[in-house]
Amino acid sequence: MQTHAAKRVEITIEAPMERTLRRALEGAEITGFTVLPVLGGSGRSGYWSRDGQVSRAGGMVQFVCIIRPERLDKLLDAAFEVVESHIGVVCVTDCQVLRAERF
């Protein structure tokens, strides 16, 4: 089966910034993404968990986008505008997709 090169971009950001990031991605014509809740993790400030949170304010979400390589720079520019002034991590990896016309 033939596969096609693509980029997988994962953007982890504070939950209150979800709408802002979504709008930034849509403004960059990135309309295909999945938003996942982040249950916990560890970073510079130590371990944290969603357990015991009264609201989403202290939580994180992760956007997962799979795009064509030539669209990567536009996505990263839009994401950086949001992430640069907030807690967040952006990761880019190479991946393979089966139906390139979908991306």
C-alpha positions, 0 to 999 in steps of 0.5 A: 500500500502506498503512503505519502509524507505528512507532518504531525504537529502536536500543540499542548497549551493551557485550556483557556487558550483553546478557542484562541489557538483554534481561531489562529489555526483556522485563520491560517487555513488549518481546518483539520485538527483534533483537540484532546484533554491532557490528564497530567504531566511533568515539566519545569514546575514539577508534576501536575494533574487534572485530578482535583481541578474544580474547573478547566482553568488549570488544565491543558489541551492538546491539538493534533494536526496532520498536514502536508509538509508545504503547509507546515510553516503557515501552521507554525507561524499561527501557533507561535503567535499564541504559544509565545506568550503562554505556557505551551509546547509545539512538537513536529514529527514526520509521519505517513498517511494513506489518503494524501488528498485528505490533508 
